[in-house]
Amino acid sequence: MGNSSRKGEGEEEEDGPKDGEDEEVAEKEKEVEEEVEQELPLGVEELLESGDPVLDLSYRKFKKLPSRVWGLLHLEKLYACGNSLRTLPDSISQLQGLRILALDFNKMEDVPLAVCQLTNLTRLYLGSNRLMSLPPELRNLQNLKCLWVESNYFQSFPKELYDLPHLKSLQIGDNRLKTLPPDLCRMEALRGLWLYGNRFETFPRVLLRMENLEILDMDKNKISEFPSLKRLRALRLFSYDHNPVEEPPKVGEDVLVVGEGAAEFLEAREARKERLKAAEKEAEELALAESQAEEPVIHGILKNSNCSSKQATNGTVVTIGDPDVREEEGGCGQLPVIEYDGAELEYDEEVVEYETEELICEGEGFEYEGEELEYERAQMDYEYEEGEEVEDTGRQDEGA
């Protein structure tokens, strides 16, 4: 009994060290992991110490990102594409300055919940992973404008996106969608929608109510007929390539279409536009010619008008353009008959009168305007009359 008890005690004592060994093994494994983590790929160490707000760790064969990344609080853009990441630690939520996070071409089956805490994200790239759904927490990303989840395994449209009011660009091609929800039009901010490579057999009618769409890509589906898209007035690009259709759908005049028969359609539309433009130009030229023909053409107005401009020469009123007066006045007959507008003719009259006044008043040292000249003439006549009175007085004195 004693031996057995001692054996039991010995066994218990032997069990103790085994637990300690497990702890040591765990610590050693942790140390090994840390050592492996310290052995960063060439150039990564420099990237981590650069202080650059953009960190690109793409295609480095990481199974998990270096823990030092989560301490880089200045990061604004983090690219970790083409690795073997299955998830991200909660520590990523510390990077509140991140605006762009690219996790394409990894092995993620779920969106890490810590990513949904990066509320300043505007672009999130999750393409080419193994996603089948999005977490409800994704609605926390209220600033998100661009989301790419192409090449995953979505079988139904993720309605969690309805709660992203600023989402403008949604890339959800190469999935397994067959239909779209009838209330998709709630996404009023959406401008670009990529649905290529899915399993649509009929055109989703709800898209006709997406009046703000500018880009719609329906390539590589099984749609045999498209409705008229003219009601989508904001549409600028529609791609329908690799669908069993014979001709493009009806679209607005400014929409670029890509697909079977699109080249011929665009050429015909461009030729029609050129014809319409040429017809409009011809109509404008014809209207201009008609308007010019309706306006009276004025030639020789000074010659034929009875109210022609006049100028004073030696007290005679001369009408420019009157042949009889030119013959009587002699020198005035040499005046050329020139077509002037009113303003120019009045300016010429002022020049002629000014020169005449200078000739009359030369020696006097004065320059007068027209009205002042007549006044001075009156004074001169008055002085002349006084002179005559003096002479008469002298004769009287002599007689006396």
C-alpha positions in Angstrom: 0.0 0.0 0.0 2.8 2.3 0.9 4.5 1.5 -2.3 1.5 2.1 -4.2 0.8 5.3 -2.5 4.3 6.4 -3.1 4.0 5.3 -6.7 0.9 7.4 -6.9 2.7 10.3 -5.4 5.5 9.7 -7.8 3.1 9.6 -10.7 1.6 12.9 -9.6 5.1 14.3 -9.4 5.8 13.0 -12.9 2.6 14.7 -14.2 3.7 18.1 -12.9 6.7 18.4 -15.1 4.7 17.4 -18.2 2.5 20.6 -17.8 5.6 22.6 -17.4 7.0 21.1 -20.6 3.9 22.1 -22.5 4.3 25.7 -21.3 7.9 25.7 -22.4 7.0 24.3 -25.8 4.3 26.9 -26.2 6.8 29.7 -25.3 9.4 28.2 -27.6 6.9 28.2 -30.5 6.0 31.8 -29.7 9.6 32.7 -29.8 10.0 30.9 -33.1 7.1 32.8 -34.5 8.5 36.0 -33.4 11.9 35.1 -34.9 10.2 34.2 -38.1 8.2 37.5 -38.0 11.4 39.4 -37.5 12.8 37.9 -40.7 11.0 40.2 -42.9 11.2 40.0 -46.7 13.8 42.2 -48.4 12.9 45.9 -48.3 10.0 45.5 -45.9 12.0 46.8 -43.0 12.8 50.0 -44.8 9.1 50.4 -45.7 8.0 50.1 -42.1 10.6 52.7 -41.0 10.0 55.1 -43.8 7.2 57.1 -42.2 5.4 57.1 -45.5 1.6 57.2 -45.2 1.4 54.6 -48.0 2.5 51.1 -47.2 2.5 48.4 -49.9 3.0 44.9 -48.7 1.5 43.2 -51.7 2.7 39.8 -53.0 5.1 39.2 -50.1 3.6 35.7 -49.3 2.5 36.8 -45.8 0.2 34.5 -43.9 -0.2 37.3 -41.4 1.1 40.8 -41.6 3.9 42.0 -39.3 2.6 43.1 -35.9 4.6 46.3 -36.3 2.2 47.5 -39.0 -0.5 48.0 -36.4 1.6 50.6 -34.7 1.9 52.8 -37.8 -0.8 55.2 -36.8 0.1 57.6 -39.6 -0.9 55.2 -42.3 -3.5 56.4 -44.8 -3.2 53.6 -47.5 -2.4 50.0 -46.8 -2.0 47.5 -49.7 -1.8 43.8 -48.7 -2.9 42.2 -52.0 -1.7 38.8 -53.2 -0.8 37.3 -49.9 -2.2 34.3 -48.0 -4.1 36.2 -45.4 -7.1 34.5 -43.9 -8.0 37.2 -41.4 -6.6 40.3 -39.7 -6.1 40.9 -36.0 -8.2 43.3 -34.0 -5.2 45.5 -33.8 -5.9 46.9 -37.2 -8.7 48.9 -35.7 -6.0 51.2 -34.3 -5.3 52.5 -37.8 -8.1 55.1 -37.8 -6.3 57.2 -40.4 -6.7 54.6 -43.1 -8.7 55.7 -46.1 -7.8 52.9 -48.5 -7.4 49.2 -47.6 -6.7 46.7 -50.3 -7.0 43.0 -49.4 -7.5 41.5 -52.9 -6.3 38.0 -53.8 -6.1 36.6 -50.3 -7.9 33.6 -48.7 -10.4 35.4 -46.5 -13.8 33.7 -46.0 -15.2 36.5 -43.9 -14.6 40.2 -43.6 -12.6 40.8 -40.4 -14.9 42.7 -38.0 -12.0 44.9 -37.0 -12.0 46.3 -40.6 -15.6 47.4 -40.0 -14.3 49.7 -37.3 -12.1 51.7 -39.7 -14.8 54.4 -40.1 -12.6 56.7 -42.3 -12.3 54.2 -45.1 -13.4 55.5 -48.5 -12.1 52.6 -50.6 -12.2 48.9 -49.6 -10.9 46.2 -52.0 -11.9 42.6 -51.1 -11.9 41.0 -54.6 -10.7 37.5 -55.3 -11.2 36.1 -51.8 -13.7 33.4 -50.6 -16.5 35.6 -49.4 -20.1 34.6 -49.5 -21.7 37.4 -47.5 -20.9 40.7 -45.7 -21.2 41.3 -42.0 -23.9 43.6 -40.7 -21.2 45.7 -39.0 -20.2 46.9 -42.5 -22.7 49.6 -42.1 -20.3 51.4 -39.8 -18.3 52.4 -42.8 -20.4 55.5 -43.5 -17.7 57.2 -45.5 -17.2 54.3 -48.0 -17.4 55.4 -51.6 -15.9 52.4 -53.4 -16.3 48.7 -52.7 -14.9 45.9 -54.8 -16.0 42.4 -54.0 -15.6 40.8 -57.4 -14.5 37.2 -57.9 -16.1 35.8 -54.7 -19.0 33.5 -54.0 -22.0 35.8 -53.5 -25.3 34.1 -54.5 -27.5 37.0 -53.4 -27.0 40.7 -53.4 -25.8 41.9 -50.0 -28.4 44.2 -48.6 -26.0 45.5 -46.0 -24.9 47.9 -48.7 -28.2 49.7 -48.5 -26.9 51.4 -45.3 -23.9 53.0 -47.0 -25.2 56.4 -48.1 -22.2 57.5 -50.0 -21.3 54.3 -51.9 -20.8 55.4 -55.6 -18.9 52.5 -57.1 -19.8 48.8 -56.6 -17.8 46.1 -58.3 -19.6 42.8 -57.7 -18.7 41.0 -61.0 -17.7 37.3 -61.3 -20.0 36.1 -58.6 -23.1 33.9 -58.7 -25.9 36.4 -58.8 -29.1 35.5 -60.8 -31.4 38.3 -59.7 -31.3 41.7 -58.0 -33.6 42.8 -55.1 -36.5 45.0 -56.3 -35.6 47.7 -53.8 -32.0 48.1 -55.2 -33.0 51.6 -56.3 -32.6 52.7 -52.7 -28.9 53.0 -53.4 -29.4 56.5 -54.9 -25.7 57.5 -54.6 -24.6 54.6 -56.9 -23.0 55.8 -60.1 -21.1 52.7 -61.3 -22.3 49.1 -61.1 -20.3 46.2 -62.4 -22.4 43.0 -62.7 -20.3 41.1 -65.4 -19.6 37.4 -65.1 -22.7 36.5 -63.1 -25.7 34.3 -64.0 -28.4 36.7 -65.2 -30.6 35.3 -67.8 -32.9 38.3 -68.0 -32.2 41.9 -67.6 -33.0 43.0 -64.0 -35.9 45.5 -64.4 -35.0 47.3 -61.2 -32.0 48.7 -63.1 -34.3 50.8 -65.2 -35.2 52.7 -62.0 -31.5 53.5 -61.2 -31.7 56.9 -62.9 -28.3 58.1 -61.5 -26.3 55.3 -63.0 -23.5 56.4 -65.2 -21.7 53.1 -65.8 -23.4 49.7 -66.1 -21.4 46.6 -67.0 -23.5 43.4 -67.8 -20.7 41.5 -69.7 -20.6 37.7 -69.7 -24.1 36.9 -68.7 -26.9 35.0 -70.5 -29.2 37.8 -71.4 -30.8 37.4 -74.8 -32.7 40.7 -74.9 -32.2 44.1 -73.5 -35.0 46.7 -73.0 -34.6 50.3 -74.0 -32.2 52.2 -71.7 -33.1 55.6 -72.9 -34.8 56.4 -69.6 -31.4 56.2 -67.9 -30.5 59.8 -68.7 -27.3 59.8 -66.7 -25.9 56.7 -68.4 -22.6 57.2 -70.2 -21.2 53.7 -70.6 -23.1 50.4 -71.1 -21.2 47.2 -71.7 -23.1 44.0 -72.8 -20.4 42.0 -74.4 -20.5 38.2 -74.4 -24.3 38.0 -74.1 -26.5 36.1 -76.7 -27.9 39.3 -78.3 -27.7 40.3 -82.0 -27.8 44.1 -81.6 -27.3 46.7 -78.9 -30.2 48.1 -76.9 -31.6 51.6 -77.5 -29.6 54.1 -75.5 -29.2 57.9 -75.3 -27.3 59.7 -78.0 -24.3 60.3 -75.7 -24.0 56.7 -74.4 -20.9 54.6 -75.3 -21.9 51.0 -75.9 -19.5 48.0 -75.9 -20.5 44.6 -77.3 -21.5 42.6 -80.3 -22.5 45.0 -83.1 -21.7 48.0 -81.1 -19.0 49.3 -83.5 -21.4 49.4 -86.5 -24.1 51.0 -84.3 -21.7 53.7 -83.2 -20.5 54.4 -86.7 -24.1 54.8 -88.0 -24.9 57.0 -85.1 -21.9 59.2 -85.7 -22.7 59.5 -89.4 -26.3 60.5 -88.4 -24.9 63.1 -86.1 -22.7 64.5 -88.8 -25.6 64.8 -91.2 -27.7 66.6 -88.6 -24.9 68.9 -87.8 -24.4 69.7 -91.5 -28.1 70.3 -91.9 -28.2 72.7 -88.9 -25.2 74.6 -90.3 -26.8 75.0 -93.7 -30.0 76.2 -92.1 -28.1 78.8 -90.0 -26.3 80.1 -93.1 -29.6 80.3 -95.0 -31.3 82.2 -92.2 -28.3 84.6 -91.9 -28.5 85.2 -95.7 -32.2 85.9 -95.5 -31.8 88.3 -92.6 -29.1 90.2 -94.5 -31.3 90.4 -97.6 -34.2 92.0 -95.6 -32.0 94.8 -94.2 -31.8 97.9 -96.6 -28.4 98.4 -98.2 -27.5 102.1 -97.8 -25.2 103.6 -100.5 -24.6 107.2 -101.5 -26.9 108.5 -98.8 -25.1 111.9 -98.8 -25.5 112.3 -102.5 -29.2 111.5 -102.7 -30.5 113.0 -99.5 -32.1 116.5 -99.3 -30.9 116.9 -95.7 -27.2 116.6 -96.5 -24.6 118.2 -94.2 -23.8 121.8 -94.8 -20.8 124.0 -94.3 -20.4 127.8 -94.4 -18.0 129.3 -97.0 -18.0 133.1 -97.7 -21.6 133.3 -96.4 -22.9 130.8 -98.9 -24.5 127.6 -97.9 -23.0 124.8 -99.9 -24.6 121.3 -100.0 -22.1 118.7 -100.5 -23.1 116.5 -103.3 -25.1 119.2 -105.2 -23.6 119.5 -108.7 -25.2 122.9 -109.5 -23.8 124.6 -106.4 -20.4 123.1 -107.1 -20.4 124.7 -110.6 -21.5 128.1 -109.3 -18.9 128.2 -106.5 -16.0 127.1 -108.6 -13.6 125.8 -106.0 -16.4 123.9 -104.3 -16.8 121.9 -107.5 -13.6 120.1 -106.7 -15.0 118.6 -103.5 -15.0 114.8 -103.9 -18.3 113.0 -103.3 -17.4 110.6 -100.5 -19.7 108.3 -98.5 -19.5 109.1 -94.8 -21.5 108.1 -91.9 -23.0 110.9 -89.8 -20.3 111.1 -87.1 -17.4 111.3 -89.5 -19.0 114.1 -91.5 -19.7 116.2 -88.5 -16.0 115.8 -87.5 -14.9 117.0 -90.9 -17.1 120.1 -90.7 -15.5 121.1 -87.4 -12.0 120.8 -88.9 -12.9 123.0 -91.9 -14.4 125.7 -89.8 -11.5 125.7 -87.4 -9.0 126.3 -90.2 -11.1 129.1 -91.7 -11.2 130.8 -88.3 -7.4 130.7 -88.0 -6.9 132.3 -91.4 -9.4 135.1 -90.5 -7.9 135.9 -87.2 -4.2 135.4 -88.1 -2.2 138.3 -86.7 -4.7 139.1 -84.1 -3.3 136.3 -81.9 -6.7 134.9 -81.0 -8.4 131.6 -81.8 -12.2 131.6 -81.6 -15.0 129.1 -81.9 -17.8 129.8 -84.4 -20.1 131.8 -82.3 -17.3 133.9 -80.8 -16.1 134.8 -84.3 -19.4 136.3 -85.3 -19.3 138.4 -82.1 -15.8 139.8 -82.9 -16.9 140.7 -86.4 -19.5 142.9 -84.9 -17.0 144.7 -82.8 -14.7 145.3 -85.8 -17.6 146.8 -87.8 -18.3 149.0 -84.8 -14.8 150.3 -84.6 -14.7 150.9 -88.4 -17.8 153.1 -88.0 -16.1 155.1 -85.2 -13.2 155.7 -87.5 -15.4 157.1 -90.2 -16.9 159.5 -87.6 -13.4 160.8 -86.7 -12.5 161.4 -90.3 -15.7 163.3 -90.9 -15.0 165.4 -87.8 -11.5 166.2 -89.2 -13.0 167.4 -92.5 -15.4 169.6 -90.6 -12.6 171.1 -88.7 -10.7 171.8 -91.8 -13.7 173.4 -93.3 -14.1 175.4 -90.3 
